[in-house]
Amino acid sequence: MLPEFLLTETTVREAGTGPEIALGEQQGGTLVLTLGITRIIEQESIDLSIWGSADGTDWGSKPVATFPQKFYCGTYQIIADLSDHADVKFLRVKWALNRWGKGDPKPLFSIYLFAQALRQELRAAGAA
């Protein structure tokens, strides 16, 4: 499965959920998750979490990984250790948006989320 986009670049204006992605041989492994925020408007925030499922139907009550709340464009990375979630075969991203202040009350973000195995990330860094 990996490396792969959990969410290709998408413009979002309300809470939502991305497609499910099969983990394949990375099941129970450690992942590097890269969130890219390429477009925003002022006075808004995004909360982004990664959810796991053993069967593609039941996504549990807690995410397997969560990014800290974001307010600005940029590229952000976290490590997701799935060893405590060895039964997880599928991942998907979920986001919630908030907007305050003047102007259009509807938030606007353009985002993407990329996942790759930690070993692949380390090999790429060593080759550079």
Backbone torsions as a table, in degrees:
resi	resn	phi	psi	omega
1	MET	NA	-52.4	-169.4
2	LEU	-91.9	152.2	2.1
3	PRO	-76.8	149.1	-177.3
4	GLU	-163.2	153.4	172.9
5	PHE	-76.8	126.0	168.9
6	LEU	-77.8	-26.6	176.1
7	LEU	-149.8	116.5	174.7
8	THR	-69.9	165.0	-176.4
9	GLU	-55.5	123.8	-172.9
10	THR	-140.7	141.5	172.9
11	THR	-95.4	126.0	-178.0
12	VAL	-120.4	143.7	179.3
13	ARG	-126.6	-1.4	178.7
14	GLU	-154.7	169.0	179.7
15	ALA	-56.3	149.4	-179.2
16	GLY	-168.5	-179.9	-178.0
17	THR	-137.6	138.3	178.5
18	GLY	-85.7	177.7	179.7
19	PRO	-71.9	158.9	175.6
20	GLU	-81.8	143.1	-179.5
21	ILE	-125.3	131.4	178.6
22	ALA	-75.1	135.0	179.9
23	LEU	-77.1	-30.8	-178.4
24	GLY	61.1	-132.8	-176.2
25	GLU	-70.2	-7.9	178.4
26	GLN	-86.4	3.6	179.0
27	GLN	-57.4	127.6	-179.3
28	GLY	78.9	3.7	-177.2
29	GLY	-90.4	-168.9	178.5
30	THR	-113.6	130.2	-175.7
31	LEU	-116.8	149.3	168.0
32	VAL	-102.5	120.4	179.9
33	LEU	-107.8	125.2	-178.6
34	THR	-114.4	117.2	176.4
35	LEU	-99.1	126.6	173.7
36	GLY	-112.7	128.6	173.7
37	ILE	-114.6	112.6	-172.6
38	THR	-105.8	-11.8	-179.7
39	ARG	-155.2	136.8	177.3
40	ILE	-147.0	172.2	164.2
41	ILE	-121.6	166.2	-175.2
42	GLU	-70.7	158.9	174.8
43	GLN	57.5	58.8	176.1
44	GLU	-152.3	162.7	178.5
45	SER	-141.7	159.0	175.9
46	ILE	-132.2	136.5	173.4
47	ASP	-114.1	124.5	-174.2
48	LEU	-127.0	130.6	-179.8
49	SER	-133.5	156.7	-179.8
50	ILE	-112.7	128.5	-177.2
51	TRP	-113.8	145.0	-179.0
52	GLY	-118.9	152.3	179.7
53	SER	-145.5	142.0	176.1
54	ALA	-82.7	-26.6	-173.9
55	ASP	-123.5	-1.1	-178.4
56	GLY	80.6	3.2	-179.8
57	THR	-117.8	-52.3	-179.4
58	ASP	-92.3	115.2	-176.1
59	TRP	-102.1	10.9	174.6
60	GLY	71.7	-174.5	-177.9
61	SER	-108.6	-7.2	179.8
62	LYS	-135.4	144.4	176.0
63	PRO	-71.9	157.4	175.8
64	VAL	-84.3	-19.2	177.4
65	ALA	-157.7	151.4	-179.1
66	THR	-142.1	134.0	172.1
67	PHE	-82.4	145.0	170.4
68	PRO	-59.8	152.0	-179.8
69	GLN	-55.2	137.7	-177.2
70	LYS	-119.5	148.3	-178.1
71	PHE	-128.4	-13.2	-169.5
72	TYR	-130.6	158.8	171.6
73	CYS	-63.1	151.0	177.7
74	GLY	155.4	-179.1	176.7
75	THR	-119.3	128.4	-174.2
76	TYR	-129.8	140.5	179.7
77	GLN	-126.3	144.3	169.6
78	ILE	-134.9	160.6	174.8
79	ILE	-102.1	132.6	176.9
80	ALA	-115.9	107.9	177.7
81	ASP	-89.3	111.5	-177.0
82	LEU	-94.6	10.4	-178.0
83	SER	-62.8	-29.6	175.9
84	ASP	-81.6	-2.4	-178.7
85	HIS	-128.4	48.7	-173.9
86	ALA	-61.2	-21.9	179.6
87	ASP	-81.2	-11.7	-177.5
88	VAL	-70.2	121.3	178.7
89	LYS	-110.1	-17.3	-177.0
90	PHE	-132.5	147.4	174.7
91	LEU	-126.0	153.8	169.7
92	ARG	-153.8	157.5	-179.1
93	VAL	-102.8	146.4	178.0
94	LYS	-133.5	140.4	-179.4
95	TRP	-136.1	152.9	174.6
96	ALA	-131.8	141.4	-175.8
97	LEU	-119.6	153.4	176.9
98	ASN	-142.2	141.9	179.0
99	ARG	-139.5	141.4	179.0
100	TRP	-141.9	171.1	177.2
101	GLY	92.0	-160.5	-176.8
102	LYS	-81.8	167.0	173.7
103	GLY	87.0	-162.9	-178.9
104	ASP	-57.0	124.7	-177.9
105	PRO	-75.6	-6.4	-177.3
106	LYS	-88.9	124.5	179.0
107	PRO	-66.5	163.8	176.6
108	LEU	-148.4	119.7	175.2
109	PHE	-134.0	141.8	164.7
110	SER	-110.3	122.2	-173.0
111	ILE	-136.6	160.0	167.2
112	TYR	-145.1	158.9	177.7
113	LEU	-137.9	123.6	-177.3
114	PHE	-116.4	138.1	178.9
115	ALA	-123.8	138.6	173.1
116	GLN	-148.3	156.6	179.3
117	ALA	-67.1	144.0	-179.4
118	LEU	-59.2	-39.4	179.4
119	ARG	-59.3	-42.1	179.0
120	GLN	-63.5	-40.1	178.6
121	GLU	-62.6	-43.3	179.8
122	LEU	-67.4	-39.4	177.2
123	ARG	-62.8	-42.8	179.8
124	ALA	-63.0	-40.2	179.3
125	ALA	-66.9	-38.1	-179.9
126	GLY	-69.8	-28.4	179.9
127	ALA	-78.9	-19.2	-176.3
128	ALA	-76.8	NA	NA
